[in-house]
Amino acid sequence: MRWTASAITRRTAAIAVAAMLVCSGQVLVSTPAFAQSQDGNGVSNFLGNIFSGQKSGSAPQPQATPGPDGAPPPWSGEDGASGHPLMTASAIRQAAANFQNCVGAMRPDAARRHVSQANFERFTTGLAPDLRIMDLMDSQPEFTKAIWDYLDILVNDNRLTKGREILAKYKPQFDAVEKAYGVDRYIIASIWGIESNYSTQMGDRSVLNSTATLACVGRRQAYFKDEFLTALEILNRGDLRPEQMRGSWAGAFGPTQFMPTAFKRYAVDADGDGRRDVVDNPSDLIASTANNLKKDGWQSGATWGYEVVLPKGFNFMLADKAKAMTIAQWQQQGLTRAGGKPFGNPAEKAYLLAPAGTGGPGFLMLQNFRVIMKYNPAEAYALAIGHFADRLRGEPPFVQPWPRQERVLSRAERLELQQLLAQRGFYKGTPDGQFGGQTREALRGFQASIGAPADGFASSDVLERLRGR
């Protein structure tokens, strides 16, 4: 669930403008629809710092020179990498010059949402376009990070220790929420830990200022106008104070990273104090996150998926989310659960994810995995959440090793791989160096044509084969 701007959803990860995909064992670090970037928030900020761009990457990129007194770097003044006409430097400058008029023109829309005139003036006074966001929205990643490195970073001993402390400290709240919503406490604690490292990495940009900037400047104005107006509604109602609504450059805020529109749909007042405070009130935070998952289809008492062992000679063309089968049918294909454990309900439907191809573990993904992907549409993210929750529950690490010897391809190599696949008639898209399902399918087609296991894994060896070496 990374993706392109058109695939942007309500969540922090799916909202900003970057992409984070698991394809061929690599987690893409880009910014056209997902990551919140290094001055962003939560997991996006955390991974952006590590991977220089999005929810993951590899080697660090040169960073823009910070502003005065260590402030975030200013806008580069350059055209955006997307090539969108609203992301040219001249269009950005023109929109920025009209920023106050743009904000003022939204007063009638705010009034229709019952935002008082006094509060509109109060909350919009002093807003100014934060053009650094334009660079974050359209940044291009140079490197990716292998999924195993991504998981190592997010699921670590320090985070597990803190997660167990959180579960113990707020046990009454988790008890109440599990009873009311039927959502696994370990999944909620996992989201809290991975999205914001337990409230320590939430971002410090004004949500109102960020969404106002994006509503008036750049290529996603209609989308972010709704986010901006919803942020005004939240403040007008008194659920949160302006100083609490600080977060990512895309407007996600709070320990589990709600966009304003997601807050509007899912936030609940769990303790009955009259406010839905998902920032500083643990009861509201835990219940609201559970309500989000429940309304997205969470199945009570079920797991997210299973690590599985694939038989020798397995047909990797079946590793496709469109080819879901029952657990019993997968067993007929020779799949067994890692560690020799039994599966749960044999009638449950699942799809197979093999992010490292023949050289790594496979996973059967159930309905609750799809729910996690609604929260943040990236398979790498959802796998990290599910695995972290299991570890908090006391389960062991994955049984099978990852192919850690594999070298991650640079963006130039990813672009070349797509171009070579296109030249051979396998890739039908526009090469952009960003790996998604279309690239995976093209890789499988090429691998099958040369008699190799069609696992869709973009290794350096596959690139050499494409080069004819």
C-alpha positions in Angstrom: 0.0 0.0 0.0 2.2 2.5 -1.1 1.4 3.6 -4.2 0.7 6.7 -6.1 -1.1 9.9 -5.2 -4.4 8.4 -6.5 -4.0 5.6 -4.0 -3.7 7.9 -1.0 -6.0 7.0 1.8 -6.9 8.3 5.2 -4.0 7.1 7.1 -0.7 8.8 7.9 1.2 6.4 5.8 -1.2 6.4 3.0 -1.7 10.1 3.0 1.3 12.2 2.7 2.8 11.6 -0.6 5.3 8.8 -0.7 5.3 5.1 -1.3 6.1 2.2 0.7 5.8 -1.2 -1.0 7.1 -4.6 -0.4 8.2 -5.9 -3.7 10.9 -8.4 -4.2 11.9 -8.2 -0.6 12.5 -4.4 -0.7 10.7 -1.7 1.2 10.6 1.4 -1.0 11.6 4.7 0.5 9.8 7.2 -1.6 7.6 10.1 -0.9 4.8 10.4 -3.4 2.1 9.0 -1.2 3.2 7.8 2.1 6.1 8.6 4.3 6.1 11.6 6.5 9.8 12.1 5.9 12.6 13.1 8.2 10.8 16.1 9.6 7.6 14.1 9.7 6.1 11.9 12.3 5.9 8.5 13.8 7.0 5.5 11.8 7.3 7.6 8.7 9.5 10.1 10.5 11.5 7.4 12.2 12.1 5.5 9.0 12.6 8.6 7.1 15.5 9.5 9.3 17.0 6.1 8.8 16.2 5.6 5.1 16.2 9.2 3.9 12.8 9.4 2.5 9.9 7.2 3.5 9.0 4.3 5.5 12.3 2.8 4.7 15.3 2.9 2.6 19.0 2.0 2.7 22.0 4.3 2.6 21.5 7.9 3.9 21.0 10.6 1.3 22.5 14.1 1.5 20.2 16.3 3.5 19.2 19.8 2.8 21.0 22.4 4.8 19.1 23.3 8.0 17.7 26.7 8.4 18.7 29.3 11.1 19.1 28.0 14.7 18.8 24.4 13.6 15.3 24.9 12.2 14.0 22.5 9.5 15.6 23.2 6.1 13.7 25.6 3.9 12.0 24.8 0.6 14.5 23.9 -2.1 12.8 26.2 -4.6 12.9 23.4 -7.2 10.2 21.7 -9.3 8.7 18.6 -7.7 9.9 15.2 -8.9 6.3 14.1 -9.8 6.2 16.4 -12.8 2.7 17.5 -11.8 1.9 21.0 -13.2 1.0 22.2 -9.7 4.4 21.1 -8.4 6.5 23.3 -10.6 8.5 25.9 -8.7 6.5 28.7 -10.4 3.1 27.2 -9.6 4.2 26.7 -5.9 5.3 30.3 -5.6 2.1 31.5 -7.2 -0.1 29.4 -4.9 2.0 30.5 -1.9 1.4 34.1 -2.8 -2.3 33.5 -2.8 -2.3 31.5 0.4 -4.2 34.0 2.7 -6.9 34.4 0.0 -7.1 30.6 -0.3 -7.6 30.1 3.4 -10.1 33.0 3.7 -12.1 31.5 0.8 -12.7 28.4 2.9 -14.6 30.4 5.5 -18.1 29.5 4.0 -17.1 25.8 3.9 -16.1 25.9 7.5 -19.4 27.6 8.5 -21.3 24.8 6.8 -19.4 22.5 9.1 -20.6 24.6 12.1 -17.2 26.2 12.8 -18.0 29.6 14.3 -16.7 32.8 12.6 -14.8 33.7 15.8 -13.1 30.3 15.9 -12.3 30.4 12.2 -10.5 33.7 12.8 -8.8 32.4 15.9 -7.5 29.2 14.5 -6.4 30.6 11.1 -4.7 33.8 12.2 -1.0 33.4 11.8 -1.1 30.5 9.3 1.6 30.7 6.7 2.5 28.3 3.9 5.2 25.8 4.9 6.7 25.2 1.5 9.3 22.7 2.8 6.3 20.3 2.6 6.5 20.5 -1.2 9.9 18.9 -1.1 8.7 16.2 1.3 5.7 15.5 -0.8 7.6 15.0 -4.0 11.0 13.6 -2.9 12.4 10.7 -4.9 14.1 7.9 -2.9 17.5 6.7 -4.0 17.6 3.6 -1.9 15.4 0.9 -0.6 15.8 -1.2 2.5 15.4 -4.9 2.6 12.3 -6.1 4.4 14.4 -8.0 7.0 16.3 -4.8 7.9 13.0 -2.9 8.1 11.6 -5.5 10.5 14.8 -5.5 12.6 14.5 -1.8 13.0 10.9 -1.7 14.1 10.7 -4.9 16.1 13.6 -4.6 18.6 14.2 -5.4 22.2 13.9 -1.8 23.4 10.5 -1.3 21.7 9.3 -4.7 23.0 10.3 -3.7 26.6 8.5 -0.4 26.3 5.4 -2.2 24.8 5.2 -4.6 27.7 5.4 -1.6 30.1 2.6 0.1 28.2 0.4 -3.0 28.3 0.9 -3.3 32.1 0.5 0.3 32.9 -2.8 0.6 31.0 -4.1 -2.9 31.6 -7.6 -1.7 32.7 -8.0 0.4 29.6 -6.9 -2.5 27.4 -9.2 -4.9 29.3 -12.2 -2.6 28.7 -11.4 -2.1 25.0 -10.9 -5.8 24.3 -14.3 -6.4 25.9 -16.1 -3.6 24.1 -14.5 -3.9 20.6 -13.0 -7.4 20.5 -9.7 -6.1 19.1 -6.5 -7.7 20.3 -4.7 -5.5 22.8 -1.3 -6.6 21.4 -2.2 -5.2 17.9 -3.2 -1.9 19.4 0.0 -1.7 21.5 2.0 -2.7 18.3 0.4 0.2 16.3 1.2 2.6 19.1 4.8 1.4 19.3 5.5 1.4 15.6 3.6 4.6 14.7 5.2 6.8 17.3 7.6 4.7 19.4 5.1 5.0 22.2 4.4 8.7 21.9 8.1 9.8 21.6 8.1 10.4 17.8 4.8 12.1 16.9 6.1 15.0 14.8 6.0 18.7 15.7 4.4 20.4 12.8 1.1 22.2 13.3 -1.6 20.0 11.8 -3.6 23.0 10.9 -0.8 24.8 9.2 0.3 21.7 7.3 -3.1 20.8 6.0 -3.8 24.5 5.1 -0.6 24.5 3.1 -1.5 21.3 1.3 -5.1 22.6 0.8 -3.7 25.6 -1.0 -0.4 24.6 -2.6 0.6 21.5 -4.6 -1.1 18.6 -6.3 -3.5 17.2 -3.6 -5.5 20.3 -2.7 -9.0 18.9 -2.8 -8.0 16.0 -0.6 -6.2 18.2 2.0 -8.9 20.8 2.0 -11.2 18.2 3.6 -8.4 17.4 6.1 -7.9 21.1 6.9 -11.6 21.8 7.4 -12.0 18.7 9.5 -9.1 19.9 11.7 -11.0 23.1 12.2 -14.1 21.1 13.2 -12.0 19.2 15.8 -10.7 22.4 17.4 -14.1 24.1 17.2 -15.8 21.2 19.0 -13.1 21.4 21.7 -11.9 17.8 21.5 -8.3 18.9 21.2 -6.4 22.1 21.7 -4.2 23.5 18.9 -1.0 22.7 20.7 -2.1 19.0 20.9 -2.6 18.9 17.1 1.0 18.7 16.1 2.3 15.9 13.9 3.5 15.0 10.5 3.9 17.2 7.5 0.9 15.5 6.1 -1.3 16.2 9.1 -1.2 12.9 11.0 -1.2 13.3 14.8 -1.3 11.5 18.1 0.5 8.3 19.3 -1.3 6.1 16.7 -1.3 8.8 14.0 -4.8 9.8 13.1 -5.5 12.1 10.1 -8.2 14.6 10.9 -10.8 12.8 8.8 -9.9 9.5 10.4 -10.3 11.1 13.8 -13.7 12.3 12.8 -14.8 8.8 11.8 -13.3 6.8 14.6 -12.4 8.8 17.7 -14.4 8.0 20.7 -14.8 9.5 24.2 -14.1 6.3 26.2 -14.0 7.9 29.7 -17.0 10.1 29.2 -15.3 13.4 29.9 -16.9 15.1 26.9 -13.7 15.2 24.8 -12.2 12.7 22.3 -8.6 13.1 23.2 -6.4 10.7 21.2 -3.3 12.5 22.1 -3.0 12.7 25.9 -5.9 10.5 27.1 -4.9 6.8 27.1 -8.5 5.6 27.4 -9.6 7.6 24.3 -6.4 6.7 22.4 -6.7 2.9 22.9 -10.5 2.8 22.3 -10.3 5.0 19.2 -7.6 2.9 17.7 -9.7 -0.2 18.4 -12.8 1.4 17.0 -10.9 2.1 13.8 -9.8 -1.5 13.4 -13.2 -2.9 14.4 -15.0 -0.7 11.8 -12.5 -1.8 9.2 -13.5 -5.4 9.7 -11.4 -6.8 12.5 -12.3 -10.4 13.4 -12.3 -11.0 17.1 -10.3 -14.0 18.4 -8.5 -14.5 15.1 -4.8 -13.9 14.2 -3.4 -11.9 11.4 -1.6 -14.7 9.6 0.9 -17.5 9.8 4.5 -18.0 8.9 4.7 -21.0 6.6 7.2 -23.3 5.0 6.9 -23.7 1.3 7.7 -27.1 -0.3 10.5 -27.6 -2.8 9.4 -26.8 -6.3 6.5 -24.6 -5.1 4.7 -22.7 -7.8 5.3 -19.0 -6.8 2.7 -17.8 -9.2 0.3 -18.7 -6.4 1.9 -16.0 -4.2 -0.6 -13.4 -5.2 -3.2 -11.6 -3.0 -5.8 -12.2 -5.8 -5.3 -15.9 -5.4 -6.7 -16.5 -1.9 -7.5 -20.1 -0.9 -8.6 -21.8 2.3 -6.0 -23.0 4.8 -7.0 -26.5 3.9 -6.3 -25.8 0.2 -2.9 -24.4 1.0 -2.1 -27.4 3.0 -3.0 -29.5 -0.1 -0.3 -27.4 -1.9 2.2 -28.7 0.6 2.4 -25.6 2.9 3.1 -26.3 6.6 3.1 -23.9 9.5 6.6 -22.9 10.6 7.8 -24.5 13.8 5.5 -27.5 13.3 2.5 -25.7 14.9 -1.0 -26.5 13.7 -3.1 -24.0 11.8 -6.3 -22.5 13.1 -9.6 -22.7 11.2 -8.9 -24.7 8.0 -11.8 -23.0 6.3 -10.3 -19.5 6.7 -9.2 -17.9 3.5 -5.7 -16.5 3.1 -3.3 -15.3 0.5 0.4 -16.1 0.3 3.0 -13.4 0.7 6.6 -14.4 -0.1 8.5 -11.1 0.2 11.9 -12.6 -0.2 11.0 -15.2 -2.8 12.6 -18.7 -2.6 15.3 -17.5 -0.2 13.1 -16.5 2.7 10.0 -17.2 4.7 6.4 -17.2 3.4 3.3 -16.0 5.1 -0.4 -16.8 4.8 -2.3 -13.6 5.4 -5.8 -13.6 6.8 -8.6 -11.1 7.1 -7.0 -9.2 10.0 -3.9 -8.7 8.0 -6.1 -6.9 5.4 -7.6 -4.8 8.2 -4.1 -3.7 9.3 -3.4 -2.8 5.7 -6.5 -0.5 5.7 -4.9 1.3 8.7 -1.7 1.7 6.6 -1.6 0.1 3.2 1.8 -1.4 3.0 2.5 -5.1 3.3 5.8 -4.4 5.1 4.1 -2.2 7.7 1.3 -4.7 8.3 3.8 -7.6 8.6 5.7 -5.5 11.2 2.6 -4.8 13.1 1.5 -8.4 13.2 4.9 -9.7 14.1 5.5 -7.1 16.8 2.1 -8.0 18.3 3.0 -11.6 18.4 6.4 -10.8 20.1 4.6 -8.7 22.7 2.3 -11.7 23.3 5.4 -13.8 24.0 5.8 -15.6 20.8 9.3 -16.2 19.3 10.9 -14.5 16.2 10.3 -15.8 12.8 11.6 -19.4 12.4 13.0 -19.2 8.9 16.0 -17.0 8.0 16.0 -14.1 5.6 18.4 -14.0 2.6 20.5 -11.3 4.3 23.3 -11.9 1.8 21.2 -10.3 -0.9 22.2 -6.8 -2.0 19.4 -4.2 -2.2 19.2 -2.5 -5.6 19.7 1.2 -5.9 17.1 3.4 -7.6 19.1 3.5 -10.7 19.3 -0.3 -10.8 15.5 -0.6 -10.1 14.8 1.8 -13.0 17.1 -0.2 -15.2 15.5 -3.4 -14.2 12.0 -2.1 -15.2 13.4 -0.7 -18.5 14.9 -4.1 -19.3 11.7 -5.9 -18.4 9.8 -3.4 -20.6 12.1 -4.0 -23.5 11.4 -7.7 -23.3 7.7 -7.1 -23.2 7.1 -8.1 -19.6 6.6 -4.7 -18.0 3.7 -2.6 -19.3 4.0 0.4 -17.0 6.2 3.5 -17.1 9.6 2.7 -15.5 10.0 4.9 -12.4 12.3 2.9 -10.1 9.4 2.2 -7.7 8.6 -1.5 -7.3 4.9 -2.5 -6.9 2.7 -5.4 -7.9 3.1 -4.7 -11.6 6.9 -5.0 -11.4 6.6 -8.2 -9.4 4.3 -9.7 -12.0 6.7 -8.7 -14.8 9.6 -10.3 -12.9 7.7 -13.5 -12.5 7.0 -13.6 -16.2 10.7 -13.1 -17.0 11.8 -15.7 -14.5 9.3 -18.2 -15.8 10.6 -17.6 -19.4 14.1 -18.6 -18.4 13.1 -21.5 -16.3 13.9 -19.9 -13.0 11.6 -20.0 -9.9 9.0 -17.3 -10.6 9.1 -15.7 -7.2 9.2 -12.1 -8.3 12.2 -11.3 -6.2 14.3 -8.5 -7.6 17.8 -9.7 -6.8 21.0 -8.5 -8.3 21.2 -11.9 -10.0 17.9 -11.3 -11.8 19.2 -7.9 -13.0 22.4 -9.5 -14.4 20.2 -12.1 -16.2 18.2 -9.3 -17.7 21.4 -7.6 -18.8 22.2 -10.8 -20.6 25.3 -11.6 -18.5 
